[in-house]
Structures are given as structure tokens and as C-alpha cells.
Amino acid sequence: MRAAAIQLRPVIGDIDANLAACEKLADAAAVEGAEWIVLPEFFTTGVGFLPELAERSLPPDGAATRLLLRLARRHGAVVGGSFLCLDADGEVRNAFLLVTPEGVAGRHDKDIPTMWENCFYVGGTDDGLIELGGLTAGVALCQEFNRTRTVARLRGKADLVVGGSFTWGAPAWMPFRGRLQSSIERYTDWAPRFARLVGCPVVEATHCGRMRCKTPWLPLPYETGLGGGAIVCDAAGRVLARRAAEEGAGVAVAEIEVGRIKAGEGEPEGFWIQELDPLSKAGWHLQGWHGRRWYRRHVAPSGVMLTKDEREGG
């Protein structure tokens, strides 16, 4: 099977521009023979600490889903990607939809928002397994690729794993930025090891370019590069295709052998597969707390109360 991972240069918050760019990139992947086309996490908006993103979620049957269906039908392909999805209960989730020419085959909601992502959506609880006529696709999004709980829910159950990421680097003003950036690049190059851990191919789409947003609690802008590289790996973790961040927007396309093999590594212990550096771990906890509180105040359905922890934080 020929699979493509899209690398998008997003315009943060501009749904129309991002949908148009995704359509062109997906068409280019189809020209290269892709039968599965994977768009990145937040393909409609990108993400950052930008309050206007609270107004950029789309309904489950909105413009993002219509694009996925249009591409699937145009190219006779399976197409997937995640976006900020406003559900009927009033909550927003980071929903990955996988569609075929016949319709939506399944959905996975990212389990835990990352850092300031907590401002814009809540986590999900599904197993991330989607059946497509004798084939089981597993789904992972960004830091889910680095969590042992994701390995536990997909290992030995998926014939391939598809998903996307939105990874950002250290801000320009941060002391010891080079050391932190190296650490981030190390643990976000997760697809090859994840393939070995779950025992099936991995197709991970991503973003490139620059991002500028506010910094929670600080009067400094958070400006940094996006990266990680779109990648296609086989079940042994060998990289079959990769588009580096510095190559810009484009596609990584490769032939993959779909199916499960015995995992090449033992199941990891602990919470993270690759441990975060101390600064990233601190940001994970502090920005997560801030974001959950911000979401309840600015995004959540009316009548949803702050938790005791959120209230006592000020």
C-alpha cells in the first residue's frame, strides 16, 4: 500500500488558507500514487496560545470533514487528519477523522492536551482503533506517540498507525535554548521507535515554518520554529520516507507493507516513552494547569464549573 504523510506550513488560525493548502498537498500526494493520505494534527488551524483559536473550532460535519470526504472521493483514497471539533455537548475535542469514499470510517479524540492546548479542548477516552474492512488502523496524535498508554492500547492490535503532530521548539528568549531545543528534537523524533514498540508501520504528518503567539504568564512573545518532519516508517522502525522541516511544505510518500509483526522492543514502563527534559516537564504541568482553567472560563459550555484545583490557583 502506498501511503503519504503531509507536511503543512500553516497560517495559524486561518481555516480557509489551511484547508486550501491541505487540498493542494493531498492532490500532490495522490499524483504520486498515495492510497492513504494523512494530514497533520490541527490541520485547520495550527495551535499556539492564541485566544482567537477558541472561536476556530468546527462541527463534526463542517468544512474540515467535507474536505476529507471530497479528497477521499476524488482520489479513491483513505484520508485522515485532526482538527478542533465542537461536539453536540458543547465541548471541543482534538478529533482525528479517518474517511473513505463511502464516508467517515471512525474517529479518535486525543487523550491529553499538551501544555497550552488545554486552553482549547478536552481529552478523549477511546482506544483509537478504527476498522476498515479487514484492516485495523490505530491513531496517535503528537505526544500520544511518546506515552506508554498509547503503546498499550495499540500494540498487537493495529495493522498500521496513522496520525499527525504539531511540535514547536524553544522560544528565542529562553536561556540555554540550544540545549532545550536539542532535547525537544530528540524526543519528538518518535515515529521510528513507536513503530518498533507497536509492531506495525507508522505514517505521521506534521507542520513546518514559524509560529508566534503569546506566552502564558509572561509579557514576552513565544516565537519559534515548527518541525519534526513528516515521516513514513515500516514495522521495524526503518524510515521509508521523510520530509525534513527545513524542506518546507510537501509530502513524504512510500510503499508500506501493512500488517502486525512481533514488536521489536519490550513494552516500556512509566508515563513517557522518552522522558521529557526538566523544562519541558515543568511546562507540561504548569501550562496544563493554566490551560484547563482558561478553557473552563472561555470555551467550555455555560454552567461548567471550575474544579477546586483550578479555583485555588487564582
Summary of the structure (lengths in Angstrom):
residues: 314
radius of gyration: 18.3
end to end distance: 52.9
largest distance: 55.0
contacts: 1130
relative contact order: 0.17
helix: 32%
strand: 29%
